[in-house]
Amino acid sequence: MTNPSSQALKVQELSQNRPTRFSLIPDSSELGALAEELGLLGLRKLRFEGEIKADGKRDWRLDGTLGATVVQPCVVTLAPVTTRIEEPVTRRYLAEIPEESEEEVEMAEDDSIEELGATIDPAAVMIETLALALPLYPRADGAEMGATAYTEPGKEALSDADLKPFAGLAALRDKLAGDDPAEG
């Protein structure tokens, strides 16, 4: 994936005593390349700010905030849909990843944990966070899916009511009980 303003920080050069702050604001050419790669119609105002600090003797923690304005095609009409994204970000870089035991299978995996390497790259975290925060099914105001019916030529297509047989039974029960709403 394109890595705008890649400023991977060497872990050995980070201060153990004070946070290392970062602020990434990609330029227009980087925004365009990233928008194309993510399948967006447009990407504006992308900003990722935060800090990296020691978390114990060997581990590190990145805390930040991602803000972006994205334009995606509506899943129904393909009209442009603009969405503002504000996302808090936490990554924990661990020198040793804890082993999962069989007893922990029911617990959700902590997706903020990554194995500590030689560098920490805030730009890579920014791109990953943006990709995961994008709306999956953006919709323009008032856009609704219409009913679609497929069938063989010469035959009647199934309707939603045909697929709900108990609704027909309820209507029959009401009619037999003398509560036919159509007679009302």
C-alpha positions in Angstrom: 0.0 0.0 0.0 1.2 3.5 -0.7 2.8 5.0 2.4 2.5 8.8 2.4 5.0 10.7 4.5 6.5 7.5 5.7 8.6 8.4 8.7 9.3 5.1 10.3 10.9 5.8 13.7 13.8 3.6 14.8 12.8 2.1 18.2 16.4 2.3 19.4 16.3 6.1 18.9 13.1 6.7 20.8 13.3 8.2 24.3 12.4 5.9 27.2 11.7 9.0 29.4 9.4 11.2 27.2 6.9 10.7 24.5 7.8 11.1 20.8 5.1 13.2 19.2 4.1 13.0 15.5 1.7 14.8 13.2 1.1 13.5 9.7 -0.8 15.6 7.1 -0.4 14.1 3.6 -0.1 16.6 0.7 -2.6 16.6 -2.2 -0.7 14.2 -4.3 -0.4 11.7 -1.5 -4.1 12.1 -0.7 -4.9 11.4 -4.4 -2.8 8.3 -4.5 -4.2 7.0 -1.2 -7.8 7.7 -2.4 -7.2 5.7 -5.6 -5.7 2.8 -3.7 -8.6 2.7 -1.3 -11.2 3.0 -4.1 -12.5 6.4 -2.9 -13.9 9.2 -5.0 -12.1 11.7 -2.9 -10.0 12.1 0.3 -9.6 15.4 2.1 -8.4 16.7 5.4 -6.5 13.6 6.4 -4.6 14.1 9.7 -3.0 11.6 12.1 -1.6 13.0 15.3 -0.4 11.3 18.5 2.6 10.1 20.4 4.8 7.0 20.9 5.9 6.3 24.5 7.7 3.6 26.4 5.3 1.0 28.0 7.5 -0.8 30.5 11.1 -1.7 29.8 10.9 -3.3 26.4 7.4 -2.4 25.0 6.0 0.7 23.3 2.6 2.3 22.9 1.3 4.5 20.1 -1.8 6.6 20.9 -3.3 9.0 18.4 -6.3 10.4 16.6 -7.1 10.0 13.0 -9.4 12.5 11.2 -10.4 12.4 7.6 -13.1 13.4 5.2 -13.8 10.7 2.6 -16.0 10.6 -0.5 -17.3 7.2 -1.6 -19.9 6.1 -4.1 -23.3 5.3 -2.8 -24.0 1.5 -2.8 -27.4 2.1 -4.3 -27.2 5.1 -6.7 -23.4 5.6 -7.0 -23.9 9.2 -6.1 -21.0 10.7 -4.0 -21.4 10.2 -0.3 -19.2 12.4 2.0 -18.3 11.0 5.5 -16.3 12.5 8.3 -14.2 10.0 10.2 -12.8 10.7 13.7 -11.1 7.6 15.1 -9.0 7.1 18.2 -6.0 4.8 17.7 -4.0 2.7 20.1 -1.2 0.2 19.1 0.8 -1.7 21.6 4.2 -2.9 20.3 5.3 -5.9 22.4 8.8 -7.4 22.5 7.1 -10.7 23.4 3.6 -11.6 22.2 1.7 -13.6 24.8 0.8 -17.2 23.8 -2.9 -17.9 23.6 -4.0 -21.0 25.5 -7.0 -23.2 24.6 -8.9 -21.7 27.5 -8.8 -18.2 26.0 -10.5 -19.2 22.7 -13.8 -17.5 23.6 -12.1 -14.2 24.2 -11.8 -11.7 21.4 -8.3 -11.2 20.1 -6.7 -7.9 21.1 -6.2 -6.2 17.7 -4.2 -3.3 19.2 -1.2 -5.6 19.9 1.6 -5.9 17.3 5.0 -7.5 17.5 7.8 -5.0 18.1 10.2 -4.7 15.2 13.1 -2.3 14.6 10.8 0.5 13.6 7.4 2.0 14.4 5.7 3.6 11.4 2.9 6.1 12.2 2.1 6.5 8.5 1.4 2.7 8.1 -0.9 2.9 11.2 -2.7 5.9 9.7 -3.4 4.0 6.4 -4.5 0.9 8.2 -6.8 2.8 10.5 -8.4 4.8 7.7 -9.0 1.6 5.6 -10.7 -0.1 8.5 -12.8 3.0 9.5 -14.3 3.5 6.0 -18.1 2.9 5.9 -18.7 -0.5 4.3 -22.0 0.5 2.6 -22.2 4.3 2.2 -25.7 5.5 1.2 -26.8 8.8 -0.2 -29.7 10.5 1.7 -33.0 8.9 0.6 -31.4 6.1 -1.4 -33.3 2.8 -1.0 -33.0 -0.5 -2.6 -36.0 -1.3 -4.7 -37.6 -4.7 -5.0 -36.0 -7.0 -7.6 -37.7 -10.1 -8.9 -36.1 -12.8 -11.1 -38.0 -15.7 -12.6 -38.3 -17.7 -15.7 -40.2 -16.2 -18.7 -43.9 -16.8 -18.5 -44.0 -17.5 -14.8 -44.9 -15.2 -11.9 -42.1 -14.0 -9.7 -42.1 -14.7 -6.0 -42.9 -11.7 -3.8 -41.7 -11.0 -0.2 -45.2 -12.0 1.0 -44.8 -15.4 -0.8 -41.6 -16.0 1.2 -43.5 -15.4 4.5 -45.9 -18.3 4.7 -46.9 -17.7 8.3 -48.2 -14.3 7.4 -50.8 -16.0 5.2 -51.7 -18.4 8.0 -52.2 -15.5 10.4 -54.6 -13.8 7.9 -56.5 -17.1 7.5 -56.7 -17.4 11.3 -58.1 -13.9 11.6 -60.6 -14.5 8.9 -61.9 -17.7 10.5 -62.2 -15.9 13.8 -64.3 -13.2 12.2 -61.6 -10.5 12.6 -61.0 -10.0 8.9 -59.4 -6.5 8.7 -60.5 -6.2 5.0 -64.2 -6.3 6.1 -63.6 -3.4 8.6 
